[in-house]
Structures are given as C-alpha cells and as structure tokens.
Amino acid sequence: MPLAIVGALIGSKFVAAFLAKLIYRYSRQEMLTMWSLSLPQVGATLAATLVGYRQGC
C-alpha cells in the first residue's frame, strides 16, 4: 500500500507536468524540470499524512 501511494503521488506530478507541456508547448526538458521541482512536495505530503494518521485523524 505505501508503494502504491508513493507511486500515485509521483505519477500524478508527472501527469500534471505533461499536461502543462501540452497546453503551453514546453520542451521535454522544461517538462522534466517542472516534474522534478515538484517532487519535494511528495515528501511533504507523505509527512503530513503520516502525522495525521498517527494523530488518529
């Protein structure tokens, strides 16, 4: 289950960057830059989820 959550978070960031590439006609390198810069948000999301889970929310 944790691997599925991490995979979904990383995958959704890639899909968002890909859609921006199509809409704004960015290059492949620009798309990958957007995607890689959004990955720290994955760690923050996982940390917030873990804290909420441990608090019983």
PyMOL Python script that loads the backbone (N, CA, C, O; Angstrom):
from pymol import cmd

cmd.read_pdbstr("""\
ATOM      1  N   MET A   1       0.809  -1.195   0.000  1.00  0.00           N
ATOM      2  CA  MET A   1       0.000   0.000   0.000  1.00  0.00           C
ATOM      3  C   MET A   1       0.862   1.272   0.000  1.00  0.00           C
ATOM      4  O   MET A   1       0.589   2.189  -0.776  1.00  0.00           O
ATOM      5  N   PRO A   2       1.882   1.348   0.841  1.00  0.00           N
ATOM      6  CA  PRO A   2       2.715   2.564   0.800  1.00  0.00           C
ATOM      7  C   PRO A   2       3.366   2.799  -0.561  1.00  0.00           C
ATOM      8  O   PRO A   2       3.480   3.940  -1.008  1.00  0.00           O
ATOM      9  N   LEU A   3       3.789   1.728  -1.214  1.00  0.00           N
ATOM     10  CA  LEU A   3       4.390   1.890  -2.542  1.00  0.00           C
ATOM     11  C   LEU A   3       3.380   2.404  -3.555  1.00  0.00           C
ATOM     12  O   LEU A   3       3.730   3.180  -4.444  1.00  0.00           O
ATOM     13  N   ALA A   4       2.137   1.979  -3.426  1.00  0.00           N
ATOM     14  CA  ALA A   4       1.100   2.464  -4.332  1.00  0.00           C
ATOM     15  C   ALA A   4       0.842   3.952  -4.114  1.00  0.00           C
ATOM     16  O   ALA A   4       0.635   4.697  -5.072  1.00  0.00           O
ATOM     17  N   ILE A   5       0.855   4.381  -2.860  1.00  0.00           N
ATOM     18  CA  ILE A   5       0.630   5.798  -2.557  1.00  0.00           C
ATOM     19  C   ILE A   5       1.772   6.644  -3.105  1.00  0.00           C
ATOM     20  O   ILE A   5       1.539   7.670  -3.745  1.00  0.00           O
ATOM     21  N   VAL A   6       3.000   6.217  -2.855  1.00  0.00           N
ATOM     22  CA  VAL A   6       4.163   6.957  -3.361  1.00  0.00           C
ATOM     23  C   VAL A   6       4.148   6.983  -4.889  1.00  0.00           C
ATOM     24  O   VAL A   6       4.413   8.021  -5.496  1.00  0.00           O
ATOM     25  N   GLY A   7       3.846   5.862  -5.500  1.00  0.00           N
ATOM     26  CA  GLY A   7       3.768   5.800  -6.961  1.00  0.00           C
ATOM     27  C   GLY A   7       2.702   6.724  -7.522  1.00  0.00           C
ATOM     28  O   GLY A   7       2.913   7.388  -8.537  1.00  0.00           O
ATOM     29  N   ALA A   8       1.550   6.763  -6.850  1.00  0.00           N
ATOM     30  CA  ALA A   8       0.466   7.644  -7.299  1.00  0.00           C
ATOM     31  C   ALA A   8       0.857   9.110  -7.148  1.00  0.00           C
ATOM     32  O   ALA A   8       0.545   9.920  -8.020  1.00  0.00           O
ATOM     33  N   LEU A   9       1.528   9.463  -6.066  1.00  0.00           N
ATOM     34  CA  LEU A   9       1.946  10.850  -5.864  1.00  0.00           C
ATOM     35  C   LEU A   9       2.953  11.280  -6.925  1.00  0.00           C
ATOM     36  O   LEU A   9       2.827  12.356  -7.509  1.00  0.00           O
ATOM     37  N   ILE A  10       3.942  10.446  -7.169  1.00  0.00           N
ATOM     38  CA  ILE A  10       4.955  10.778  -8.172  1.00  0.00           C
ATOM     39  C   ILE A  10       4.340  10.790  -9.574  1.00  0.00           C
ATOM     40  O   ILE A  10       4.636  11.666 -10.386  1.00  0.00           O
ATOM     41  N   GLY A  11       3.485   9.810  -9.840  1.00  0.00           N
ATOM     42  CA  GLY A  11       2.832   9.736 -11.147  1.00  0.00           C
ATOM     43  C   GLY A  11       1.924  10.925 -11.420  1.00  0.00           C
ATOM     44  O   GLY A  11       1.889  11.440 -12.538  1.00  0.00           O
ATOM     45  N   SER A  12       1.191  11.361 -10.403  1.00  0.00           N
ATOM     46  CA  SER A  12       0.288  12.499 -10.606  1.00  0.00           C
ATOM     47  C   SER A  12       1.070  13.782 -10.873  1.00  0.00           C
ATOM     48  O   SER A  12       0.611  14.638 -11.630  1.00  0.00           O
ATOM     49  N   LYS A  13       2.246  13.925 -10.260  1.00  0.00           N
ATOM     50  CA  LYS A  13       3.084  15.089 -10.538  1.00  0.00           C
ATOM     51  C   LYS A  13       3.569  15.052 -11.988  1.00  0.00           C
ATOM     52  O   LYS A  13       3.646  16.087 -12.650  1.00  0.00           O
ATOM     53  N   PHE A  14       3.894  13.853 -12.476  1.00  0.00           N
ATOM     54  CA  PHE A  14       4.342  13.708 -13.858  1.00  0.00           C
ATOM     55  C   PHE A  14       3.209  14.047 -14.828  1.00  0.00           C
ATOM     56  O   PHE A  14       3.423  14.734 -15.826  1.00  0.00           O
ATOM     57  N   VAL A  15       2.012  13.563 -14.528  1.00  0.00           N
ATOM     58  CA  VAL A  15       0.869  13.839 -15.402  1.00  0.00           C
ATOM     59  C   VAL A  15       0.592  15.339 -15.460  1.00  0.00           C
ATOM     60  O   VAL A  15       0.317  15.880 -16.531  1.00  0.00           O
ATOM     61  N   ALA A  16       0.665  16.016 -14.305  1.00  0.00           N
ATOM     62  CA  ALA A  16       0.440  17.461 -14.290  1.00  0.00           C
ATOM     63  C   ALA A  16       1.491  18.187 -15.130  1.00  0.00           C
ATOM     64  O   ALA A  16       1.161  19.106 -15.880  1.00  0.00           O
ATOM     65  N   ALA A  17       2.752  17.779 -15.007  1.00  0.00           N
ATOM     66  CA  ALA A  17       3.810  18.409 -15.805  1.00  0.00           C
ATOM     67  C   ALA A  17       3.612  18.114 -17.296  1.00  0.00           C
ATOM     68  O   ALA A  17       3.861  18.974 -18.141  1.00  0.00           O
ATOM     69  N   PHE A  18       3.168  16.909 -17.610  1.00  0.00           N
ATOM     70  CA  PHE A  18       2.932  16.542 -19.005  1.00  0.00           C
ATOM     71  C   PHE A  18       1.791  17.352 -19.606  1.00  0.00           C
ATOM     72  O   PHE A  18       1.875  17.796 -20.751  1.00  0.00           O
ATOM     73  N   LEU A  19       0.722  17.545 -18.833  1.00  0.00           N
ATOM     74  CA  LEU A  19      -0.395  18.346 -19.327  1.00  0.00           C
ATOM     75  C   LEU A  19       0.017  19.798 -19.540  1.00  0.00           C
ATOM     76  O   LEU A  19      -0.405  20.427 -20.511  1.00  0.00           O
ATOM     77  N   ALA A  20       0.835  20.333 -18.644  1.00  0.00           N
ATOM     78  CA  ALA A  20       1.344  21.689 -18.821  1.00  0.00           C
ATOM     79  C   ALA A  20       2.203  21.769 -20.075  1.00  0.00           C
ATOM     80  O   ALA A  20       2.170  22.769 -20.792  1.00  0.00           O
ATOM     81  N   LYS A  21       2.976  20.710 -20.342  1.00  0.00           N
ATOM     82  CA  LYS A  21       3.801  20.662 -21.554  1.00  0.00           C
ATOM     83  C   LYS A  21       2.919  20.760 -22.794  1.00  0.00           C
ATOM     84  O   LYS A  21       3.235  21.494 -23.730  1.00  0.00           O
ATOM     85  N   LEU A  22       1.827  20.029 -22.798  1.00  0.00           N
ATOM     86  CA  LEU A  22       0.940  20.050 -23.960  1.00  0.00           C
ATOM     87  C   LEU A  22       0.235  21.392 -24.115  1.00  0.00           C
ATOM     88  O   LEU A  22       0.133  21.922 -25.221  1.00  0.00           O
ATOM     89  N   ILE A  23      -0.248  21.934 -23.011  1.00  0.00           N
ATOM     90  CA  ILE A  23      -1.019  23.183 -23.071  1.00  0.00           C
ATOM     91  C   ILE A  23      -0.136  24.362 -23.469  1.00  0.00           C
ATOM     92  O   ILE A  23      -0.510  25.174 -24.316  1.00  0.00           O
ATOM     93  N   TYR A  24       1.046  24.445 -22.844  1.00  0.00           N
ATOM     94  CA  TYR A  24       1.910  25.604 -23.059  1.00  0.00           C
ATOM     95  C   TYR A  24       3.043  25.346 -24.052  1.00  0.00           C
ATOM     96  O   TYR A  24       3.890  26.211 -24.274  1.00  0.00           O
ATOM     97  N   ARG A  25       3.052  24.155 -24.646  1.00  0.00           N
ATOM     98  CA  ARG A  25       4.039  23.782 -25.664  1.00  0.00           C
ATOM     99  C   ARG A  25       5.476  23.893 -25.142  1.00  0.00           C
ATOM    100  O   ARG A  25       6.364  24.414 -25.816  1.00  0.00           O
ATOM    101  N   TYR A  26       5.675  23.383 -23.914  1.00  0.00           N
ATOM    102  CA  TYR A  26       7.015  23.358 -23.344  1.00  0.00           C
ATOM    103  C   TYR A  26       7.826  22.233 -23.976  1.00  0.00           C
ATOM    104  O   TYR A  26       7.268  21.293 -24.543  1.00  0.00           O
ATOM    105  N   SER A  27       9.137  22.340 -23.872  1.00  0.00           N
ATOM    106  CA  SER A  27      10.008  21.275 -24.367  1.00  0.00           C
ATOM    107  C   SER A  27      10.025  20.125 -23.350  1.00  0.00           C
ATOM    108  O   SER A  27       9.535  20.254 -22.228  1.00  0.00           O
ATOM    109  N   ARG A  28      10.595  19.020 -23.772  1.00  0.00           N
ATOM    110  CA  ARG A  28      10.697  17.852 -22.881  1.00  0.00           C
ATOM    111  C   ARG A  28      11.538  18.198 -21.652  1.00  0.00           C
ATOM    112  O   ARG A  28      11.204  17.793 -20.539  1.00  0.00           O
ATOM    113  N   GLN A  29      12.616  18.936 -21.846  1.00  0.00           N
ATOM    114  CA  GLN A  29      13.476  19.313 -20.728  1.00  0.00           C
ATOM    115  C   GLN A  29      12.744  20.221 -19.749  1.00  0.00           C
ATOM    116  O   GLN A  29      12.905  20.082 -18.536  1.00  0.00           O
ATOM    117  N   GLU A  30      11.951  21.137 -20.257  1.00  0.00           N
ATOM    118  CA  GLU A  30      11.181  22.016 -19.381  1.00  0.00           C
ATOM    119  C   GLU A  30      10.152  21.221 -18.585  1.00  0.00           C
ATOM    120  O   GLU A  30       9.926  21.491 -17.405  1.00  0.00           O
ATOM    121  N   MET A  31       9.531  20.242 -19.234  1.00  0.00           N
ATOM    122  CA  MET A  31       8.566  19.394 -18.548  1.00  0.00           C
ATOM    123  C   MET A  31       9.233  18.607 -17.423  1.00  0.00           C
ATOM    124  O   MET A  31       8.709  18.539 -16.311  1.00  0.00           O
ATOM    125  N   LEU A  32      10.382  18.016 -17.714  1.00  0.00           N
ATOM    126  CA  LEU A  32      11.078  17.235 -16.697  1.00  0.00           C
ATOM    127  C   LEU A  32      11.567  18.117 -15.545  1.00  0.00           C
ATOM    128  O   LEU A  32      11.624  17.671 -14.399  1.00  0.00           O
ATOM    129  N   THR A  33      11.913  19.352 -15.850  1.00  0.00           N
ATOM    130  CA  THR A  33      12.315  20.284 -14.797  1.00  0.00           C
ATOM    131  C   THR A  33      11.132  20.590 -13.882  1.00  0.00           C
ATOM    132  O   THR A  33      11.274  20.581 -12.659  1.00  0.00           O
ATOM    133  N   MET A  34       9.971  20.859 -14.467  1.00  0.00           N
ATOM    134  CA  MET A  34       8.771  21.101 -13.654  1.00  0.00           C
ATOM    135  C   MET A  34       8.469  19.901 -12.782  1.00  0.00           C
ATOM    136  O   MET A  34       8.174  20.047 -11.596  1.00  0.00           O
ATOM    137  N   TRP A  35       8.542  18.717 -13.362  1.00  0.00           N
ATOM    138  CA  TRP A  35       8.241  17.498 -12.620  1.00  0.00           C
ATOM    139  C   TRP A  35       9.223  17.304 -11.474  1.00  0.00           C
ATOM    140  O   TRP A  35       8.814  17.011 -10.350  1.00  0.00           O
ATOM    141  N   SER A  36      10.502  17.462 -11.742  1.00  0.00           N
ATOM    142  CA  SER A  36      11.498  17.216 -10.702  1.00  0.00           C
ATOM    143  C   SER A  36      11.422  18.252  -9.584  1.00  0.00           C
ATOM    144  O   SER A  36      11.704  17.934  -8.428  1.00  0.00           O
ATOM    145  N   LEU A  37      11.045  19.489  -9.915  1.00  0.00           N
ATOM    146  CA  LEU A  37      10.916  20.513  -8.876  1.00  0.00           C
ATOM    147  C   LEU A  37       9.673  20.313  -8.012  1.00  0.00           C
ATOM    148  O   LEU A  37       9.586  20.867  -6.916  1.00  0.00           O
ATOM    149  N   SER A  38       8.720  19.535  -8.493  1.00  0.00           N
ATOM    150  CA  SER A  38       7.519  19.274  -7.694  1.00  0.00           C
ATOM    151  C   SER A  38       7.679  18.057  -6.779  1.00  0.00           C
ATOM    152  O   SER A  38       6.820  17.818  -5.930  1.00  0.00           O
ATOM    153  N   LEU A  39       8.748  17.293  -6.930  1.00  0.00           N
ATOM    154  CA  LEU A  39       8.916  16.084  -6.116  1.00  0.00           C
ATOM    155  C   LEU A  39       9.089  16.342  -4.620  1.00  0.00           C
ATOM    156  O   LEU A  39       8.620  15.523  -3.829  1.00  0.00           O
ATOM    157  N   PRO A  40       9.735  17.430  -4.180  1.00  0.00           N
ATOM    158  CA  PRO A  40       9.788  17.657  -2.729  1.00  0.00           C
ATOM    159  C   PRO A  40       8.402  17.785  -2.103  1.00  0.00           C
ATOM    160  O   PRO A  40       8.235  17.512  -0.914  1.00  0.00           O
ATOM    161  N   GLN A  41       7.415  18.193  -2.884  1.00  0.00           N
ATOM    162  CA  GLN A  41       6.053  18.265  -2.373  1.00  0.00           C
ATOM    163  C   GLN A  41       5.525  16.872  -2.028  1.00  0.00           C
ATOM    164  O   GLN A  41       4.679  16.733  -1.144  1.00  0.00           O
ATOM    165  N   VAL A  42       6.013  15.853  -2.713  1.00  0.00           N
ATOM    166  CA  VAL A  42       5.606  14.484  -2.413  1.00  0.00           C
ATOM    167  C   VAL A  42       6.032  14.126  -0.990  1.00  0.00           C
ATOM    168  O   VAL A  42       5.254  13.548  -0.230  1.00  0.00           O
ATOM    169  N   GLY A  43       7.264  14.470  -0.636  1.00  0.00           N
ATOM    170  CA  GLY A  43       7.747  14.190   0.714  1.00  0.00           C
ATOM    171  C   GLY A  43       6.949  14.932   1.764  1.00  0.00           C
ATOM    172  O   GLY A  43       6.637  14.374   2.816  1.00  0.00           O
ATOM    173  N   ALA A  44       6.615  16.179   1.495  1.00  0.00           N
ATOM    174  CA  ALA A  44       5.819  16.958   2.444  1.00  0.00           C
ATOM    175  C   ALA A  44       4.416  16.371   2.596  1.00  0.00           C
ATOM    176  O   ALA A  44       3.872  16.332   3.700  1.00  0.00           O
ATOM    177  N   THR A  45       3.836  15.919   1.493  1.00  0.00           N
ATOM    178  CA  THR A  45       2.507  15.310   1.548  1.00  0.00           C
ATOM    179  C   THR A  45       2.537  14.025   2.354  1.00  0.00           C
ATOM    180  O   THR A  45       1.645  13.781   3.167  1.00  0.00           O
ATOM    181  N   LEU A  46       3.555  13.201   2.138  1.00  0.00           N
ATOM    182  CA  LEU A  46       3.667  11.956   2.898  1.00  0.00           C
ATOM    183  C   LEU A  46       3.872  12.227   4.384  1.00  0.00           C
ATOM    184  O   LEU A  46       3.298  11.537   5.226  1.00  0.00           O
ATOM    185  N   ALA A  47       4.687  13.229   4.711  1.00  0.00           N
ATOM    186  CA  ALA A  47       4.919  13.559   6.116  1.00  0.00           C
ATOM    187  C   ALA A  47       3.636  14.036   6.782  1.00  0.00           C
ATOM    188  O   ALA A  47       3.338  13.629   7.905  1.00  0.00           O
ATOM    189  N   ALA A  48       2.881  14.880   6.118  1.00  0.00           N
ATOM    190  CA  ALA A  48       1.621  15.370   6.676  1.00  0.00           C
ATOM    191  C   ALA A  48       0.620  14.238   6.853  1.00  0.00           C
ATOM    192  O   ALA A  48      -0.116  14.206   7.839  1.00  0.00           O
ATOM    193  N   THR A  49       0.588  13.317   5.910  1.00  0.00           N
ATOM    194  CA  THR A  49      -0.304  12.165   6.007  1.00  0.00           C
ATOM    195  C   THR A  49       0.072  11.277   7.184  1.00  0.00           C
ATOM    196  O   THR A  49      -0.803  10.805   7.909  1.00  0.00           O
ATOM    197  N   LEU A  50       1.357  11.048   7.378  1.00  0.00           N
ATOM    198  CA  LEU A  50       1.813  10.222   8.481  1.00  0.00           C
ATOM    199  C   LEU A  50       1.480  10.853   9.826  1.00  0.00           C
ATOM    200  O   LEU A  50       1.045  10.162  10.748  1.00  0.00           O
ATOM    201  N   VAL A  51       1.681  12.157   9.940  1.00  0.00           N
ATOM    202  CA  VAL A  51       1.348  12.851  11.188  1.00  0.00           C
ATOM    203  C   VAL A  51      -0.153  12.741  11.456  1.00  0.00           C
ATOM    204  O   VAL A  51      -0.556  12.448  12.582  1.00  0.00           O
ATOM    205  N   GLY A  52      -0.970  12.966  10.454  1.00  0.00           N
ATOM    206  CA  GLY A  52      -2.416  12.847  10.607  1.00  0.00           C
ATOM    207  C   GLY A  52      -2.827  11.442  10.997  1.00  0.00           C
ATOM    208  O   GLY A  52      -3.700  11.253  11.845  1.00  0.00           O
ATOM    209  N   TYR A  53      -2.204  10.465  10.382  1.00  0.00           N
ATOM    210  CA  TYR A  53      -2.519   9.061  10.698  1.00  0.00           C
ATOM    211  C   TYR A  53      -2.169   8.734  12.133  1.00  0.00           C
ATOM    212  O   TYR A  53      -2.940   8.074  12.828  1.00  0.00           O
ATOM    213  N   ARG A  54      -1.020   9.187  12.579  1.00  0.00           N
ATOM    214  CA  ARG A  54      -0.604   8.911  13.956  1.00  0.00           C
ATOM    215  C   ARG A  54      -1.445   9.655  14.979  1.00  0.00           C
ATOM    216  O   ARG A  54      -1.568   9.208  16.119  1.00  0.00           O
ATOM    217  N   GLN A  55      -2.023  10.780  14.589  1.00  0.00           N
ATOM    218  CA  GLN A  55      -2.890  11.539  15.489  1.00  0.00           C
ATOM    219  C   GLN A  55      -4.322  10.978  15.489  1.00  0.00           C
ATOM    220  O   GLN A  55      -5.154  11.377  16.304  1.00  0.00           O
ATOM    221  N   GLY A  56      -4.586  10.070  14.584  1.00  0.00           N
ATOM    222  CA  GLY A  56      -5.912   9.456  14.524  1.00  0.00           C
ATOM    223  C   GLY A  56      -6.924  10.236  13.719  1.00  0.00           C
ATOM    224  O   GLY A  56      -8.128  10.047  13.892  1.00  0.00           O
ATOM    225  N   CYS A  57      -6.469  11.097  12.853  1.00  0.00           N
ATOM    226  CA  CYS A  57      -7.393  11.898  12.030  1.00  0.00           C
ATOM    227  C   CYS A  57      -7.904  11.111  10.851  1.00  0.00           C
ATOM    228  O   CYS A  57      -8.689  11.629  10.056  1.00  0.00           O
TER     229      CYS A  57
END
""", "prot")
cmd.dss("prot")
cmd.show_as("cartoon", "prot")
cmd.util.cbc("prot")
cmd.orient("prot")
